[in-house]
Amino acid sequence: MTGWTRRGAIGAAGALALGGPALAQTGGTPLRVRRDVAKLPPNDPDLAALARAMRLMNARGDGLSWQTQIDIHATYWGQHGTWRFLPWHRCQIYWFERIVAQLSGKADFAMPYWDWQATGRLAPVFLDPSSPFYHAPRNPNLASFDFVRSREQLWNGDWANVFQGSFNAFAGFVGDSGAVETSGHSYVHVMVGGDMGDPATAPRDPLFFFHHANIDRVWAAWQSRAEARGVIFDDAWLAEPFDMFADERGSNAPTLTTADVRATAMLGYRYDLDYPFQWFDERPPTAPAGKTRRTAVGTKPYRFTLSADPGVGAPLRLPLPADLVALLASDQSQRFQVSGVGHVRTTDMQVAGSAFQIDVQRIRKDGSTDSAPVAFVLPFIGPHPGPATTQPAAAPAMPGMEMSAGPHEHSFLFNVGPEIYDATGKEAAVEIAVTASTRWVKTSTDPAPTISGLELDLTLTEYAWT
């Protein structure tokens, strides 16, 4: 392999050498539009350009080869399980997109995405053996495999809240995954199987680039909402450098930082459709035959409160009304949607270094119990300014964290909804409950912090199809 070499990070200042991405829209250049591959005809110009470039890349042995893309991901697979996951893969798709544009001669090429969540199915273009995007080593049953339904049956791992997820919950930490990576992203890699099931070989399958374009779309949807609600991004995350890619000449690509790539428009592209699901892994509504539009026709509020005297240990358990559980369990046409906001409260001063975990728990008819995670809150408790005041703006508190009028009582916000629907909709259950518990993140011999209250406001919305 020539023209592209492995190298270490050279620092954020290297981004100044590029100029291109940051200035992509000067002069009124239109944004390239990434589109859903399932909605494109087989002769679509972007698909044709990608097929041309693939043939050329597979015939090369330099920095523009397909093998180079595999080697980059294999060499730097450690970008998984860290907050570098999202910007690193955005950079890889971005530089890959520029290579395809150069080799195919289609200057406005935009990488299509595969939205496995929209239909639950693999797009037909990946199933036809005559298609350039067919890859034989995949799992053999993908023609009939439903990714959404199968994911519901597994029902484990974190759920990424695209509309409300906090920075660390969504993007991750320096050395830990965010929910968008551990949820549908990794699940799809495993279920597709073959080369996709191994980071060392995943880009060998063309589906890799379509899948990661959709992961990038999920990030774009979260990012716009996070900025709108004033989420503060970690400076160290914004300064992370990415310089291990090949550009459209087959040479070492200039360094980009997270700050350089955190908005898709800065790189000259956008997505045709905003990501529509509040939760990554949310079950999409299924329209009855001949119906295409779903309209809200009414709502019903539910409010629950469970309090405990200070000093009573976790967990707290809040059962949901039997009529709500029965209604959702019988909802075969997805006429209903449940959503809500909860608060978990504590008066325990010793919460730093602990975590509050919120789960939806299901008790089956046979007595067995399982649960799905809703939120994992790592509270930061800064200086206590006194009763009836809010946390200082400078303190890195979790979104939704407040101080009430009580003596040093803290309230932590979480969102809930799809997990309840899934718990009731998959099989009959005796009882559904929301639970709150605490544990130490780091080893401690002290008892876990206590929870003094659990509150939940749910809204049941009824829809009609037209």
ZAMARGU-4260 file (C-alpha; in steps of 0.2 Angstrom, whole numbers, plus 5000, padded with zeros to 4 digits):
<rodrens>
0) 5000/5000/5000 | 5007/5017/4995 | 5002/5035/4997 | 4993/5031/5014 | 5003/5027/5030
5) 4999/5025/5048 | 5003/5039/5060 | 4999/5045/5077 | 4989/5061/5081 | 4998/5077/5077
10) 4986/5089/5087 | 4971/5099/5084 | 4982/5113/5075 | 4983/5101/5060 | 4965/5105/5055
15) 4971/5122/5049 | 4980/5114/5034 | 4963/5108/5027 | 4952/5122/5024 | 4941/5112/5013
20) 4927/5105/5025 | 4926/5121/5035 | 4924/5131/5019 | 4913/5118/5010 | 4898/5130/5008
25) 4907/5146/5003 | 4900/5153/4987 | 4883/5145/4989 | 4888/5128/4985 | 4873/5117/4988
30) 4874/5103/5002 | 4875/5086/4995 | 4860/5076/5001 | 4862/5058/5009 | 4846/5048/5005
35) 4838/5032/5011 | 4845/5017/5000 | 4828/5008/5002 | 4819/5022/4992 | 4832/5023/4978
40) 4830/5014/4961 | 4844/5002/4956 | 4850/5014/4943 | 4851/5029/4955 | 4866/5040/4950
45) 4873/5039/4968 | 4872/5020/4968 | 4879/5019/4950 | 4894/5031/4956 | 4897/5020/4971
50) 4897/5004/4961 | 4910/5012/4948 | 4921/5018/4962 | 4920/5001/4971 | 4926/4992/4955
55) 4941/5004/4954 | 4945/5003/4972 | 4945/4984/4972 | 4957/4984/4958 | 4970/4996/4966
60) 4984/4993/4978 | 4987/5010/4984 | 4979/5023/4996 | 4964/5023/4986 | 4961/5005/4987
65) 4946/4996/4996 | 4959/4987/5006 | 4965/5004/5013 | 4947/5007/5020 | 4947/4990/5028
70) 4965/4992/5035 | 4960/5009/5043 | 4946/5002/5052 | 4955/4987/5057 | 4970/4996/5063
75) 4960/5009/5073 | 4946/4998/5079 | 4950/5005/5097 | 4939/5020/5092 | 4925/5010/5098
80) 4920/5010/5116 | 4924/5028/5118 | 4917/5045/5114 | 4928/5046/5099 | 4916/5033/5091
85) 4904/5045/5083 | 4917/5058/5076 | 4929/5045/5070 | 4916/5036/5060 | 4910/5052/5053
90) 4927/5056/5047 | 4929/5039/5039 | 4913/5041/5029 | 4917/5058/5024 | 4934/5054/5017
95) 4927/5039/5009 | 4913/5049/5001 | 4926/5061/4994 | 4936/5046/4987 | 4921/5039/4978
100) 4917/5056/4971 | 4934/5058/4964 | 4935/5040/4956 | 4917/5039/4950 | 4918/5057/4942
105) 4902/5062/4951 | 4908/5077/4961 | 4891/5079/4971 | 4891/5060/4976 | 4882/5058/4993
110) 4884/5042/5003 | 4866/5034/5004 | 4861/5027/5021 | 4852/5011/5026 | 4838/5015/5039
115) 4836/4997/5046 | 4824/5004/5059 | 4812/5011/5047 | 4806/4995/5040 | 4815/4982/5050
120) 4822/4974/5034 | 4838/4974/5024 | 4835/4984/5008 | 4833/4974/4992 | 4848/4981/4984
125) 4859/4971/4997 | 4849/4955/4994 | 4851/4953/4975 | 4866/4942/4970 | 4868/4952/4954
130) 4870/4969/4964 | 4887/4976/4967 | 4882/4978/4985 | 4878/4960/4988 | 4890/4952/5000
135) 4889/4933/5001 | 4898/4930/5018 | 4883/4938/5028 | 4871/4928/5038 | 4860/4917/5027
140) 4843/4922/5033 | 4844/4940/5031 | 4831/4940/5017 | 4817/4937/5030 | 4825/4944/5045
145) 4816/4958/5055 | 4829/4968/5064 | 4816/4978/5074 | 4806/4963/5080 | 4822/4953/5084
150) 4829/4968/5094 | 4813/4969/5104 | 4815/4951/5109 | 4833/4953/5115 | 4828/4968/5124
155) 4845/4972/5133 | 4858/4985/5132 | 4856/5004/5133 | 4843/5014/5123 | 4848/5030/5115
160) 4836/5044/5118 | 4839/5055/5102 | 4828/5069/5108 | 4833/5071/5126 | 4849/5060/5129
165) 4863/5069/5139 | 4880/5072/5131 | 4888/5057/5140 | 4873/5045/5138 | 4873/5048/5120
170) 4891/5051/5114 | 4900/5042/5128 | 4915/5045/5140 | 4933/5046/5136 | 4934/5027/5139
175) 4916/5021/5138 | 4903/5019/5125 | 4888/5030/5122 | 4871/5022/5120 | 4870/5025/5101
180) 4885/5013/5099 | 4880/5000/5111 | 4862/4999/5106 | 4857/4997/5088 | 4874/5000/5080
185) 4883/4985/5088 | 4867/4974/5086 | 4866/4977/5067 | 4884/4972/5065 | 4881/4956/5075
190) 4865/4951/5066 | 4872/4954/5049 | 4886/4944/5053 | 4900/4938/5041 | 4913/4952/5039
195) 4902/4964/5047 | 4903/4954/5063 | 4922/4958/5066 | 4929/4976/5067 | 4945/4970/5058
200) 4934/4965/5042 | 4918/4975/5044 | 4922/4988/5029 | 4924/4973/5017 | 4905/4972/5017
205) 4898/4987/5007 | 4884/4987/5020 | 4896/4995/5033 | 4896/5012/5024 | 4877/5012/5022
210) 4875/5007/5040 | 4887/5020/5047 | 4879/5034/5037 | 4863/5030/5046 | 4872/5030/5063
215) 4879/5047/5058 | 4861/5053/5054 | 4856/5048/5071 | 4870/5058/5078 | 4865/5073/5067
220) 4847/5072/5074 | 4853/5072/5092 | 4866/5086/5089 | 4853/5098/5083 | 4842/5095/5097
225) 4856/5095/5110 | 4862/5112/5104 | 4844/5119/5104 | 4842/5114/5123 | 4859/5121/5128
230) 4869/5105/5131 | 4887/5110/5135 | 4900/5099/5125 | 4916/5093/5134 | 4930/5104/5127
235) 4942/5088/5127 | 4929/5079/5116 | 4928/5094/5104 | 4947/5095/5103 | 4949/5076/5099
240) 4960/5075/5083 | 4957/5062/5069 | 4972/5061/5056 | 4972/5042/5051 | 4962/5043/5035
245) 4966/5043/5017 | 4960/5058/5006 | 4954/5058/4988 | 4972/5058/4982 | 4976/5042/4992
250) 4987/5052/5004 | 4986/5056/5022 | 4971/5066/5025 | 4973/5082/5035 | 4968/5082/5053
255) 4951/5086/5058 | 4944/5088/5076 | 4927/5084/5083 | 4924/5103/5083 | 4927/5103/5064
260) 4915/5089/5060 | 4901/5091/5073 | 4889/5099/5061 | 4886/5090/5044 | 4884/5106/5035
265) 4902/5110/5039 | 4907/5095/5029 | 4895/5100/5015 | 4881/5087/5017 | 4864/5085/5025
270) 4851/5071/5026 | 4835/5070/5016 | 4825/5066/5031 | 4827/5070/5050 | 4828/5054/5061
275) 4810/5052/5066 | 4811/5041/5081 | 4813/5048/5098 | 4823/5033/5103 | 4836/5023/5094
280) 4828/5005/5093 | 4810/5012/5095 | 4797/5001/5086 | 4790/5011/5071 | 4772/5012/5069
285) 4764/5000/5057 | 4750/5008/5046 | 4735/4998/5042 | 4732/4993/5023 | 4729/5009/5013
290) 4733/5021/5027 | 4748/5032/5027 | 4745/5046/5040 | 4744/5045/5059 | 4735/5059/5069
295) 4734/5061/5087 | 4715/5062/5092 | 4716/5062/5111 | 4727/5060/5127 | 4725/5054/5144
300) 4737/5059/5159 | 4743/5047/5172 | 4753/5053/5187 | 4761/5041/5200 | 4771/5046/5216
305) 4780/5034/5227 | 4789/5042/5242 | 4799/5034/5256 | 4806/5041/5272 | 4824/5047/5271
310) 4835/5032/5276 | 4825/5019/5267 | 4836/5010/5255 | 4834/5007/5236 | 4826/5000/5226
315) 4809/5009/5225 | 4796/5001/5214 | 4782/5010/5206 | 4768/4998/5198 | 4759/5005/5183
320) 4739/5004/5183 | 4732/4988/5177 | 4721/4996/5164 | 4736/5005/5156 | 4745/4989/5155
325) 4730/4979/5148 | 4727/4993/5135 | 4745/4993/5128 | 4746/4974/5128 | 4730/4973/5117
330) 4736/4987/5105 | 4740/4977/5090 | 4738/4991/5077 | 4749/5004/5087 | 4735/5016/5090
335) 4743/5021/5106 | 4759/5029/5112 | 4765/5031/5130 | 4778/5044/5135 | 4783/5053/5151
340) 4795/5061/5162 | 4800/5055/5179 | 4810/5061/5194 | 4820/5051/5206 | 4824/5061/5222
345) 4837/5059/5236 | 4841/5068/5252 | 4857/5058/5254 | 4872/5069/5254 | 4884/5054/5250
350) 4879/5052/5231 | 4895/5058/5222 | 4903/5042/5214 | 4886/5033/5213 | 4874/5030/5200
355) 4855/5030/5199 | 4848/5017/5188 | 4830/5017/5181 | 4822/5002/5174 | 4806/4995/5167
360) 4802/4979/5176 | 4790/4966/5169 | 4783/4951/5179 | 4777/4937/5167 | 4762/4925/5171
365) 4774/4911/5175 | 4782/4922/5188 | 4798/4926/5179 | 4805/4944/5179 | 4815/4954/5167
370) 4819/4972/5165 | 4825/4985/5152 | 4836/5000/5156 | 4828/5017/5155 | 4841/5029/5162
375) 4858/5028/5170 | 4862/5044/5180 | 4879/5048/5186 | 4875/5063/5198 | 4888/5077/5200
380) 4884/5086/5216 | 4894/5102/5217 | 4893/5116/5230 | 4877/5117/5240 | 4871/5135/5238
385) 4857/5132/5250 | 4838/5128/5250 | 4826/5134/5236 | 4840/5138/5224 | 4846/5130/5208
390) 4863/5122/5205 | 4876/5135/5199 | 4877/5136/5180 | 4895/5133/5180 | 4894/5116/5189
395) 4893/5101/5177 | 4877/5095/5183 | 4867/5082/5173 | 4852/5089/5163 | 4836/5089/5173
400) 4846/5090/5190 | 4838/5102/5202 | 4838/5107/5220 | 4821/5108/5229 | 4816/5118/5244
405) 4820/5103/5255 | 4836/5102/5264 | 4849/5097/5251 | 4836/5087/5242 | 4841/5083/5224
410) 4829/5078/5209 | 4836/5069/5194 | 4826/5069/5178 | 4823/5054/5166 | 4812/5051/5151
415) 4802/5035/5148 | 4790/5028/5136 | 4795/5016/5122 | 4801/5003/5135 | 4784/5003/5143
420) 4776/5000/5126 | 4788/4986/5122 | 4786/4978/5139 | 4767/4977/5137 | 4766/4974/5119
425) 4777/4958/5117 | 4768/4946/5128 | 4755/4946/5142 | 4762/4952/5159 | 4755/4952/5176
430) 4763/4968/5181 | 4774/4982/5174 | 4783/4993/5185 | 4796/5007/5185 | 4810/5004/5197
435) 4824/5015/5204 | 4840/5009/5212 | 4857/5015/5216 | 4875/5008/5216 | 4892/5014/5218
440) 4902/5016/5201 | 4918/5013/5210 | 4921/5001/5224 | 4914/5006/5241 | 4911/4998/5257
445) 4897/5010/5262 | 4879/5007/5258 | 4873/5013/5242 | 4865/5030/5243 | 4846/5030/5248
450) 4832/5036/5237 | 4818/5046/5245 | 4806/5047/5231 | 4801/5041/5213 | 4788/5051/5203
455) 4782/5048/5186 | 4770/5058/5174 | 4764/5048/5159 | 4754/5053/5144 | 4744/5041/5134
460) 4741/5047/5116 | 4728/5039/5105 | 4731/5040/5086 | 4720/5037/5071 | 4726/5032/5054
465) 4719/5040/5038
</rodrens>
